Amino acid sequence: MYDILTQNINSWVEESEDLDFLYDTDDSADDPDFVQPDIQEQCETESDFSDTEFIANKTLNTRENATIDEMLEGFRGRCNFRQYIPNKPNKYGIKIQALVDSKTFYTCNMEVYVGTQPDGPFKCENNPSSVVKRLISPISKTGRNVTMDNWYNSIPLATELLKTHELTVVGTLRKNKREIPTCFLDTKKRTVNSTIFGYGKDILLTAYVPKKIKNVLMISTMHEHGTIDSESGDQKKPEVITYYNSTKGGVDVVDELKGEYSVARISCRWPLTIFFALMNIAGINSQIIFRDNTNQTISRRLYLKTLGKELTKHFMIQRLQNKKLSIPLRQTIMKLTDQVEKPTVAPNPESSDRPKCRFCPKRKNRKTMVRCEMCNVPICKEHTVATCTSCVTQNINSWVEESEDLDFLYDTDDSADDPDFVQPDIQEQCETESDFSDTEFIANKTLNTRENATIDEMLEGFRGRCNFRQYIPNKPNKYGIKIQALVDSKTFYTCNMEVYVGTQPDGPFKCENNPSSVVKRLISPISKTGRNVTMDNWYNSIPLATELLKTHELTVVGTLRKNKREIPTCFLDTKKRTVNSTIFGYGKDILLTAYVPKKIKNVLMISTMHEHGTIDSESGDQKKPEVITYYNSTKGGVDVVDELKGEYSVARISCRWPLTIFFALMNIAGINSQIIFRDNTNQTISRRLYLKTLGKELTKHFMIQRLQNKKLSIPLRQTIMKLTDQVEKPTVAPNPESSDRPKCRFCPKRKNRKTMVRCEMCNVPICKEHTVATCTSCGKNNEIESDIRFLILQIRGYLQHKMKHYEFFVMLNNKKCIPYIPNNVYHKPFIFKD
């Protein structure tokens, strides 16, 4: 396959001299019937590119200097011509040799290296001279310069390009070229930064020694005289080397641009890898053409986004003609293409051709005259909620933004504002009794907070794409979404939380993220309650502690960073201080403490709670201040909540950050609910049992509702009844004289077996084949035996249906049931005894 690819690339490169068929229209003079297609009429759209006539070819966007070098498209799959180049970032991949402009980085020509081909029309030589001659074909006889490295360059090639193709060459040479004089190769007697120039017919040869025993050989058919570049200073570099360094990086820059915004995807197919490379280079080239023709400079990201939208706009408009397109997809396309949907004329009520409900399945065939007020979609009574269900979903975001907090979940005082407010009867709605129904819970954000609270951050592990993902190396997950929380230090009840989402744009949701502003927002539920707040040195500062004490009537205990300018210098110097020594500083309502636990280590503490600096007698020889002991006993609230979340978690692996935050809220809600339950009932039960009971109680109402479904399978019905402690009402046995006999529950419909026999336990109609005193699903004495009997009958029914050549012999006695299954299907017969 790769030889066909080589044929297509070579023919495209060699036969078409430039890209005139894409841009120029001068060739139309050769065809008297040629008609220029109207691109604007074809696309039926207007774009930033439609007002400009682009004229470009392979030589237009190439300045005076071009570079020949190789790129390596990363590929690790199976491919006969995969290359290994250790100095490339990918190391393994497909080599593409390219001719690129050194200034504009426009790719003029490319060739994929596919190795040695078999004899035939596609065979071509892969030696450096042949490759260079094929690559420079678009700029042949244009008087340009070509910069190449020592793999491509040679003295015969440089001479041929100058004479035949009228192109000059600047590049390095390998030392194994036999045309190089020996005096240029010997470096033992030469000094560092020395240069030798050699003059031939239209050729300048240069040998430069940048270091000991290192020799740089250069060839140039562009420079007539060997001169030293004065700007190189003490290095005394020849002008040929300086010129080579300034023009050699064309291909490398294109390689870098491709990696910045790439359409490539991981693939084990090498043709796709080449296709992705061509797409990336086409995007770079098109922007260069756009810039040269319009003199507009826009960012590459914005250009590629606009280009992709313009290329797909015509097809998106065509797709809008599909009447069966879903409403969200239609709205997205209309938004991208700036289309306005034509208003749909409401149907005539007298018309007999009524539309069907959009949301009901086709088999129901529900026709209706009611339409959604927003999207004009026909909806039946079942799906009528003022607007259709899809429009209701769209209003969720506005509902979240307009509701400032979650007080409506906790507080019920707002009902006083509404005289018609009626508290819903949860007990009557669920129609169940539970362990939680006997207790009236009263909880709010301050009820479960004791005298001490802690402010710290949690890190919800997340490795997906997210603009505000954080890296905290001392956390177990390291990468994730940071949540700052206010947690009680004793009960571990989470009072308030805030997700760190970075700097927001100007608008109603913008808020400051500095430590002081975060703390003020978090302590709002406990403001002016006389509690103490414990914080680490990221949040704490002397001005914040003073403000919390005066304005919010809250004391503060925490560590301080050494870069706070309010700290006296004597508290920072530890050189002259002994280990376990302490300095106390007294300010207005503030106690400052500096403790030295080890050499050259200083712990700075601030407290607006402690009036006097005392040493804790229980600390022994360490002589810790009481402030530090108190801080250690109250600082772990958030860490304990983080540990509890990980012990029993509802989180699942997801690449969507909103789900990660949702899982965190669910885990914290489970912890908080248990704390409220314990405070109201004085009952202490294990967290596992509590969560299990909580989940059962939350789903019990829905399981009872599901029991009303008459088509529910018997095993599922029995499981639900067991979980909800329900007893199924006995069904009245049918009258034997009735002619409307029911069909066997276990036989397929095509058999149409009617019976008068019913199971003694579940009252299900059963035929003789499925009669074993009780029905096969219930069993008589043992649940395990009944499940195995049911499995055996299922196997027997399956084999009778699918393998008619097997035979069954069933022996039924009063106390024995011996179904026999052939040994070539199951090795041993099943024997059960009641």
MIKE-531124 format. One line per 8 residues: number of its first residue (from 1); for each residue x, z, y of C-alpha. Coordinates in steps of 0.001 Angstrom, whole numbers. Layout:
<recs>
NUM	X:Z:Y | ... .
</recs>
This chain:
<recs>
1	0:0:0 | 2838:784:2392 | 4161:-2789:2178 | 778:-4042:3452 | 1024:-1516:6262 | 4502:-2762:7110 | 3203:-6324:7155 | 424:-5412:9582 .
9	2723:-3482:11918 | 5431:-6139:11876 | 2988:-8983:12425 | 1332:-7040:15224 | 4715:-6367:16836 | 6332:-9774:16290 | 3471:-12237:16689 | 1812:-10648:19753 .
17	4432:-10692:22500 | 2572:-8151:24606 | -740:-6368:24919 | -2371:-9058:27032 | -5331:-9361:24681 | -6326:-5836:25673 | -5854:-6079:29422 | -5114:-9603:30746 .
25	-7675:-12399:30987 | -5318:-15255:31915 | -5394:-16596:28327 | -8986:-17636:28863 | -7680:-20814:30540 | -6681:-22135:27109 | -10272:-21843:25847 | -12870:-23777:27910 .
33	-15736:-21899:26188 | -14243:-18469:26712 | -16628:-15962:28321 | -15323:-12608:29501 | -17460:-9845:27908 | -19267:-7547:30324 | -17973:-4132:29301 | -20181:-2368:31860 .
41	-23337:-4026:30528 | -22319:-3342:26928 | -21815:387:27438 | -24725:831:29898 | -22759:3642:31537 | -20718:4259:34677 | -17379:6016:34478 | -14258:6732:36475 .
49	-12516:3905:34627 | -15205:1229:35097 | -14449:543:38781 | -10839:-475:38159 | -9516:-3611:36509 | -6495:-2616:34476 | -3649:-5115:34078 | -868:-3978:31776 .
57	1414:-5340:29106 | 4469:-4180:27208 | 6843:-5099:30014 | 4759:-3970:32974 | 5120:-258:32254 | 8788:-447:31258 | 11232:241:34106 | 14909:-716:34131 .
65	15871:1677:31299 | 14488:1935:27760 | 15446:4220:24861 | 15574:3516:21132 | 15346:6531:18840 | 13377:7892:15877 | 10402:10277:15664 | 9476:12258:12566 .
73	5776:12719:11829 | 5491:15888:9757 | 4285:15169:6202 | 4888:17079:2954 | 2701:15077:582 | 3631:12371:-1894 | 5211:9365:-230 | 8028:7096:-1442 .
81	9535:6734:2040 | 9299:10342:3187 | 12473:11346:5051 | 14433:14566:5550 | 15971:15000:9014 | 17262:18581:9408 | 17588:18495:13221 | 13896:17669:13708 .
89	11247:20416:14023 | 9231:19216:10981 | 12312:18366:8841 | 10189:16438:6282 | 7991:13524:7270 | 7582:9816:7992 | 10187:8265:10273 | 8965:6039:13110 .
97	11539:4143:15180 | 10364:3448:18715 | 11298:1733:21978 | 10226:3970:24890 | 10681:3702:28642 | 13095:6369:29903 | 11180:7075:33104 | 7454:6556:32463 .
105	7663:7351:28699 | 5525:4303:27862 | 5940:3341:24183 | 6627:-417:24098 | 7206:-963:20399 | 7283:968:17118 | 8259:442:13515 | 7578:2686:10514 .
113	10523:3068:8168 | 9188:2309:4662 | 12457:1957:2762 | 13675:-1091:858 | 10839:-3478:30 | 10708:-5846:-2976 | 11337:-9552:-2562 | 8445:-11269:-837 .
121	6982:-12092:2565 | 7051:-8441:3672 | 10708:-7775:2966 | 12870:-7117:6030 | 16316:-5692:6579 | 16615:-2024:7517 | 20179:-2004:8885 | 20498:-701:12465 .
129	21173:-4132:14037 | 18045:-5703:12503 | 15872:-2751:13512 | 17100:-2898:17125 | 16497:-6663:17353 | 12895:-6269:16171 | 12243:-3349:18528 | 13616:-5014:21705 .
137	11531:-8183:21225 | 8977:-7220:23955 | 11728:-6818:26603 | 14057:-9597:25454 | 15648:-11581:28319 | 14337:-9224:31027 | 17708:-7853:32180 | 16933:-4259:31264 .
145	19232:-1606:29835 | 18778:-58:26365 | 20101:3430:25551 | 20816:4161:21875 | 22593:6797:19830 | 25490:6200:17425 | 23235:5403:14406 | 22047:2175:16042 .
153	25014:1248:18229 | 27968:-987:17458 | 30270:-3290:19421 | 28979:-6555:17769 | 25369:-5526:18463 | 26090:-4741:22116 | 27767:-8137:22533 | 24858:-9976:20876 .
161	22207:-8206:22964 | 24078:-9097:26159 | 24550:-12777:25314 | 21402:-13643:23364 | 18779:-11219:24755 | 20276:-10578:28221 | 20071:-6801:27748 | 22781:-4264:28547 .
169	23568:-1333:26257 | 24699:2241:26897 | 25197:4592:23993 | 27460:6567:21698 | 29631:5161:18899 | 30595:6460:15496 | 34291:6849:14746 | 34115:4733:11581 .
177	33669:1467:13485 | 36680:-702:12731 | 36599:-2419:16160 | 37651:851:17895 | 41416:1074:18680 | 43256:3960:16999 | 44430:5376:20320 | 40804:6199:21150 .
185	40457:8294:17975 | 43546:10541:18196 | 42720:13804:20025 | 45670:16031:19018 | 47857:15183:22015 | 45006:14968:24544 | 43930:17710:26924 | 40397:19010:27354 .
193	38183:17020:29810 | 40526:14017:29646 | 39150:10448:29434 | 40502:7086:28199 | 38869:3835:29323 | 39178:567:27426 | 38158:-2789:28918 | 37049:-5745:26814 .
201	35072:-8887:27527 | 31925:-7507:29229 | 32439:-4192:27393 | 33614:-787:28610 | 34835:1628:25936 | 35189:5335:26821 | 36735:8263:24909 | 36086:11725:26412 .
209	37342:15090:25070 | 34888:17895:26070 | 36459:20473:23704 | 39495:20765:21473 | 39414:18379:18491 | 36116:16899:19712 | 35905:13290:20842 | 32909:11522:22382 .
217	33046:7720:22071 | 30845:5695:24423 | 30152:1973:24776 | 28601:262:27783 | 27958:-3366:28695 | 26350:-2204:31946 | 29318:-520:33645 | 32203:-2727:34798 .
225	34603:28:35845 | 35385:3402:34292 | 34811:6095:36904 | 34553:9873:36827 | 31310:11471:38034 | 32217:13699:41006 | 29101:15869:40484 | 30291:17026:37055 .
233	32909:19333:38666 | 35675:20676:36435 | 34285:18938:33354 | 35258:15546:34842 | 32639:13654:32863 | 32774:9844:32972 | 29862:8176:34751 | 28904:6463:31460 .
241	28165:9847:29817 | 26173:11109:32818 | 24084:7920:32795 | 23550:8191:29025 | 22344:11808:29315 | 19807:10873:32012 | 18264:7992:30024 | 18440:9074:26369 .
249	15382:11380:26227 | 12455:8937:26281 | 11453:9219:22618 | 11974:12995:22566 | 9600:13455:25518 | 6924:11335:23781 | 7360:13487:20666 | 6844:16611:22782 .
257	3757:15178:24517 | 2231:14305:21147 | 2570:17877:19964 | 1016:19358:23120 | -2412:17684:22737 | -2737:16152:19289 | -5600:14694:17241 | -3604:15190:14020 .
265	-5103:17158:11144 | -3489:18441:7958 | -3720:15702:5351 | -2111:14794:2031 | -2543:11062:2726 | 358:9400:4549 | -1726:6544:6081 | -3759:9183:7953 .
273	-561:10765:9256 | 537:7408:10685 | -2941:6797:12113 | -2907:10161:13909 | 514:9328:15382 | -778:5971:16669 | -3810:7705:18217 | -1615:10243:20018 .
281	719:7557:21376 | -2268:5422:22458 | -3554:8379:24502 | -166:8767:26235 | 134:5034:26949 | -3417:4774:28316 | -2750:7571:30819 | 425:5823:32006 .
289	-1523:2577:32514 | -4294:4476:34330 | -1757:6165:36644 | 64:2919:37425 | -3142:1045:38270 | -4992:3740:40225 | -2140:5872:41654 | -4158:8925:40555 .
297	-2348:11872:38969 | -4566:14117:36841 | -3696:16615:34144 | -3315:15221:30640 | -5917:17605:29236 | -8559:16499:31756 | -7667:12832:31227 | -7983:13024:27432 .
305	-11264:14917:27731 | -12691:12282:30106 | -11341:9447:27953 | -12945:10841:24792 | -16260:11328:26568 | -16241:7777:27958 | -15327:6242:24584 | -18190:8041:22819 .
313	-20774:7883:25627 | -22241:4547:24504 | -22706:5760:20921 | -24246:9060:22069 | -26794:7163:24182 | -27584:4980:21182 | -28096:8106:19062 | -30692:9399:21523 .
321	-32996:6613:20305 | -33347:8456:16985 | -36715:10211:17226 | -35861:12613:14403 | -32894:14096:16278 | -33020:17897:16451 | -33849:19423:19827 | -30559:21369:20324 .
329	-28498:18268:19473 | -30607:16089:21783 | -30172:18546:24642 | -26390:18688:24081 | -26086:14881:24112 | -28217:14610:27257 | -25993:17195:28940 | -22786:15345:28000 .
337	-24098:11917:29018 | -25925:13121:32172 | -29177:11692:30854 | -32641:12833:31938 | -35254:12739:29195 | -38375:10841:30114 | -41413:13131:30196 | -43590:12722:27156 .
345	-47236:11949:27899 | -49454:14649:26436 | -51674:13297:23643 | -55335:12626:24256 | -57437:15396:22640 | -60036:12820:21640 | -57459:10764:19751 | -57742:10945:15999 .
353	-53972:10461:15503 | -52927:14079:15887 | -49210:14932:15489 | -47866:17232:12813 | -46247:20598:13488 | -42513:20132:14020 | -41564:23337:12165 | -43857:23219:9118 .
361	-42687:21439:5925 | -44127:17986:5273 | -46078:19081:2213 | -48305:21329:4356 | -49322:18346:6545 | -50488:20586:9382 | -51835:18558:12305 | -52266:20169:15690 .
369	-53140:19528:19336 | -51047:22420:20686 | -47645:21661:22189 | -44771:23795:23419 | -44860:24387:27161 | -41086:23825:27489 | -40097:21024:25090 | -43541:19467:24439 .
377	-43119:19715:20661 | -46304:19915:18547 | -46660:23387:16990 | -49298:24973:14750 | -50877:28421:15171 | -48275:30016:12896 | -45408:28935:15137 | -47156:29402:18478 .
385	-45470:32077:20627 | -46245:30739:24120 | -43150:28573:23546 | -41756:27176:20298 | -39317:29263:18238 | -36263:27198:19226 | -36936:27770:22927 | -37378:31503:22332 .
393	-33871:31534:20785 | -32440:29973:23947 | -33814:32866:26030 | -31824:35473:24059 | -28696:34998:26224 | -30640:35536:29450 | -32279:38593:27869 | -28842:40054:27037 .
401	-27488:39388:30534 | -30513:40803:32388 | -30657:44050:30388 | -27832:46123:31898 | -27408:48617:29064 | -28863:49814:25751 | -30869:52710:27228 | -34114:51273:25895 .
409	-32803:52114:22395 | -32280:55785:23156 | -34415:56972:26099 | -38207:57054:26240 | -38592:58431:29769 | -39160:54940:31146 | -42643:55002:29650 | -43760:57168:32575 .
417	-43549:54125:34834 | -46184:52296:32754 | -49596:54045:32564 | -50694:51789:29682 | -47613:52467:27567 | -48380:53506:23970 | -45623:54836:21714 | -45657:52762:18462 .
425	-46364:54708:15272 | -43355:53937:13096 | -44736:55982:10201 | -47961:53979:10143 | -46106:50685:10471 | -43811:51262:7506 | -46467:52960:5300 | -43671:54813:3554 .
433	-42289:58349:3375 | -38569:58972:3552 | -36001:61706:4033 | -35843:60817:7715 | -39627:60744:8394 | -40079:64547:8498 | -37703:65045:11437 | -38199:64048:15022 .
441	-34871:62794:16303 | -34004:63285:19962 | -30663:61779:20956 | -29058:60318:24039 | -25587:59494:25232 | -24764:63076:26301 | -26541:65115:23599 | -23858:64627:20939 .
449	-20864:65063:23257 | -19250:68522:23212 | -16923:69978:25843 | -14065:67506:25121 | -14085:63710:25083 | -11300:61182:24435 | -10673:57765:26012 | -8549:55351:24004 .
457	-8593:51801:22634 | -9525:50405:19205 | -8358:47044:17899 | -10818:45040:15808 | -8691:42781:13593 | -9172:39090:14464 | -6785:36142:14070 | -9076:33280:15150 .
465	-9277:31479:18470 | -10187:33810:21313 | -9026:33804:24946 | -8878:37603:25129 | -7261:38335:21756 | -4666:41099:22108 | -1397:42023:20368 | -822:45768:19919 .
473	2149:46319:17542 | 1433:50010:16815 | -2070:49251:15458 | -2668:48432:11754 | -4174:44985:12508 | -1720:44108:15339 | -3837:41112:16471 | -7480:41466:17446 .
481	-10106:42274:20078 | -9504:45423:22107 | -12430:47834:22579 | -11975:50783:24943 | -14185:53744:24015 | -15241:57230:25084 | -15550:59418:21951 | -16299:63100:21464 .
489	-13185:64924:20234 | -15084:67219:17839 | -18137:65337:16509 | -16562:61851:16914 | -19778:60538:18492 | -19069:57303:20437 | -20670:57741:23876 | -19614:54521:25597 .
497	-17631:51361:24869 | -16260:48341:26706 | -14802:45159:25242 | -11695:43917:27043 | -12324:40243:27851 | -9507:39573:30324 | -9881:38429:33907 | -13325:36925:34517 .
505	-14142:34233:37123 | -15933:35133:40338 | -19560:35997:39698 | -21915:38823:38747 | -19959:39690:35583 | -16530:40012:37181 | -15070:43515:37062 | -11651:45043:37565 .
513	-9556:45772:34477 | -7099:48273:35961 | -7014:51679:34171 | -8809:53590:36923 | -11777:51190:37020 | -12072:51187:33213 | -12104:54999:33064 | -14766:55270:35803 .
521	-17055:52878:33911 | -16532:54659:30583 | -17206:58209:31856 | -20519:57229:33524 | -22657:58836:30688 | -20938:62242:31129 | -20383:62179:34898 | -20971:65537:36622 .
529	-21385:67447:33342 | -18249:69633:33632 | -16581:68244:30496 | -12907:67546:29880 | -11501:64042:29257 | -8284:63501:27277 | -6383:60245:27967 | -2963:58778:27228 .
537	-430:57564:29795 | -1913:54022:30077 | -5098:55372:31701 | -3806:58505:33414 | -2548:58957:36957 | -2551:61738:39553 | -4980:59978:41996 | -7428:59295:39118 .
545	-7328:62902:37921 | -8040:64125:41458 | -10949:61710:41912 | -12548:62608:38547 | -12402:66293:39429 | -13886:65957:42922 | -16359:63089:42509 | -17405:63302:38826 .
553	-16739:67044:38194 | -14641:66253:35102 | -11268:67766:34203 | -8430:65685:32772 | -5673:66440:30264 | -3190:63716:29326 | 282:62231:29408 | 1875:60468:32371 .
561	4225:57527:32646 | 7547:58073:34356 | 7042:55192:36823 | 4361:57057:38825 | 5708:57506:42342 | 3835:60826:42828 | 6076:62573:40243 | 8969:64572:41781 .
569	12461:63436:40768 | 13354:66853:39343 | 10740:66298:36618 | 12439:63065:35495 | 16069:64187:35194 | 16813:65384:31613 | 20639:65311:31550 | 21122:68929:32645 .
577	18123:70334:30762 | 18218:72043:27363 | 16063:71140:24364 | 12560:72810:24267 | 12755:73660:27960 | 9722:73230:30250 | 9189:72788:33991 | 5776:73473:35563 .
585	4645:72026:38890 | 1588:73319:40772 | -443:71184:43151 | -3926:71384:44545 | -6066:71772:41381 | -3320:70003:39367 | -774:71305:36864 | 2223:69065:36166 .
593	4360:69768:33063 | 7710:68325:31927 | 8779:69277:28375 | 12011:68226:26578 | 11422:68136:22769 | 14698:66283:22042 | 17806:65231:23888 | 17178:62579:26568 .
601	13431:62656:25786 | 10957:63881:28371 | 7190:64417:27914 | 5223:64427:31189 | 1745:66008:31155 | -987:66346:33767 | -3943:68743:33669 | -6722:69609:36084 .
609	-8164:72004:33485 | -5299:74509:33202 | -4580:76697:36206 | -1366:78337:34926 | 1525:76956:32924 | 1928:79018:29759 | 3881:78622:26523 | 1930:78520:23271 .
617	3133:81441:21161 | 2045:79720:17915 | 4526:76854:18441 | 7470:79105:17477 | 10974:77924:18321 | 9655:74669:19790 | 8149:76621:22719 | 5527:74012:23422 .
625	3436:74402:26589 | -227:75176:26035 | -1114:71894:27779 | 624:69860:25047 | -1000:71881:22240 | -4432:71370:23804 | -3743:67642:24268 | -2716:67236:20599 .
633	-5924:68933:19408 | -8250:66718:21482 | -6560:63318:21603 | -7627:61927:18185 | -11313:61139:18690 | -11024:57334:18878 | -8446:57210:16071 | -10775:59112:13731 .
641	-13647:56706:14517 | -11295:53800:13760 | -10438:55413:10413 | -14116:56052:9556 | -14975:52426:10329 | -12386:51203:7872 | -13525:53540:5070 | -17077:52102:4779 .
649	-17343:48849:6717 | -19898:46040:6944 | -17274:43670:8375 | -16612:40322:6736 | -13828:37794:7342 | -14936:35452:10113 | -13365:32973:12529 | -16005:33746:15188 .
657	-15133:36576:17568 | -18794:37495:18419 | -19325:38349:14735 | -16234:40586:14786 | -17672:42535:17733 | -21092:42694:16030 | -19579:44149:12850 | -17755:46775:14935 .
665	-21020:47766:16653 | -22770:48054:13281 | -20025:50327:11913 | -20077:52574:14988 | -23899:52689:14897 | -23711:53980:11304 | -21276:56733:12323 | -23341:57753:15368 .
673	-26603:57824:13401 | -25123:60218:10835 | -23935:62531:13616 | -27450:62542:15133 | -28964:63187:11691 | -26587:66119:11062 | -27266:67678:14483 | -31054:67446:14106 .
681	-31391:68498:10455 | -28311:70702:9904 | -27836:68832:6620 | -24332:67779:5558 | -24245:64913:3069 | -21450:62501:2147 | -21123:59418:4324 | -21461:57087:1335 .
689	-24771:58642:270 | -26024:58658:3874 | -25271:54964:4423 | -26849:54076:1085 | -30022:56020:1949 | -30070:54586:5471 | -29869:51022:4189 | -32627:51672:1649 .
697	-34918:53189:4308 | -34315:50337:6761 | -35240:47717:4152 | -38006:49630:2357 | -40810:48316:4555 | -39742:44716:4002 | -39412:45212:237 | -42967:46596:101 .
705	-44177:43602:2081 | -42421:41308:-376 | -44342:42838:-3282 | -47487:41167:-1896 | -46045:37808:-2971 | -47870:37017:-6221 | -45265:34433:-7225 | -42451:36984:-7298 .
713	-40506:36964:-10567 | -41074:39908:-12915 | -37432:41199:-12960 | -37264:41110:-9159 | -40660:42800:-8852 | -39576:45565:-11215 | -36313:46088:-9295 | -38163:46399:-5969 .
721	-40698:48800:-7466 | -37870:50922:-8828 | -36081:51036:-5434 | -39241:51794:-3459 | -40762:54211:-6035 | -43906:52117:-6234 | -46365:52108:-9154 | -48104:48800:-9769 .
729	-51857:49047:-9959 | -53213:48100:-13408 | -54896:44743:-13481 | -58382:44590:-15057 | -58245:42668:-18311 | -60223:39410:-18243 | -63524:39048:-20023 | -62955:37444:-23459 .
737	-66179:35519:-23067 | -64937:33875:-19883 | -64108:30211:-20253 | -61387:30336:-17542 | -58505:31412:-19743 | -55100:31965:-18110 | -51921:30133:-19152 | -48914:31772:-20762 .
745	-46496:33028:-18088 | -43370:32045:-20069 | -44291:28576:-21373 | -43546:25487:-19261 | -46480:23923:-17439 | -46427:20743:-19509 | -47411:22707:-22660 | -50569:24023:-20952 .
753	-50914:26912:-23406 | -53996:29028:-22643 | -54361:32483:-24137 | -56483:35610:-24185 | -53617:37930:-25108 | -51970:40029:-22410 | -48967:42317:-22351 | -49833:46010:-22764 .
761	-47461:47058:-19910 | -47475:44391:-17224 | -50794:42673:-18100 | -49149:39209:-18062 | -50818:36491:-20205 | -48607:35601:-23174 | -48994:33197:-26098 | -48257:33892:-29758 .
769	-44715:32574:-29452 | -43853:35168:-26817 | -45849:38049:-28355 | -43798:40949:-29755 | -46243:43872:-29355 | -45274:43882:-25644 | -44172:40959:-23495 | -40600:39820:-23772 .
777	-39669:40877:-20239 | -40890:44499:-20399 | -39765:45633:-23880 | -41235:48632:-25667 | -38892:51570:-25545 | -35541:50533:-24137 | -34687:48519:-21009 | -31463:47201:-22550 .
785	-33224:45958:-25682 | -35911:44293:-23542 | -33317:42482:-21452 | -31537:41214:-24578 | -34848:40116:-26135 | -35672:38216:-22967 | -32208:36565:-23057 | -32703:35546:-26705 .
793	-36075:34001:-25983 | -34590:32142:-23012 | -31816:30784:-25258 | -34326:29779:-27903 | -36578:28044:-25356 | -33590:26231:-23881 | -32364:25010:-27269 | -35863:23905:-28300 .
801	-36208:21983:-25066 | -32740:20426:-24876 | -31635:20270:-28521 | -34630:19400:-30631 | -32542:18934:-33785 | -31949:22721:-34004 | -34472:24781:-35893 | -35479:28377:-35477 .
809	-36851:30762:-38048 | -38343:33916:-36677 | -39284:36773:-38952 | -41562:39350:-37421 | -42222:42669:-39204 | -43597:45928:-37958 | -40143:47284:-37079 | -37871:44241:-37186 .
817	-37325:41149:-35078 | -34672:38782:-36513 | -34341:35557:-34509 | -31812:33204:-36129 | -29609:30796:-34174 | -27338:28271:-36003 | -23713:29349:-36461 | -22321:26193:-34849 .
825	-23972:27278:-31609 | -23396:31060:-31778 | -21033:32497:-34364 | -23224:35373:-35485 | -27007:35868:-35725 | -28567:38448:-33403 | -30285:41344:-35205 | -32227:44037:-33376 .
833	-33977:47047:-34813 | -36590:49072:-32975 .
</recs>
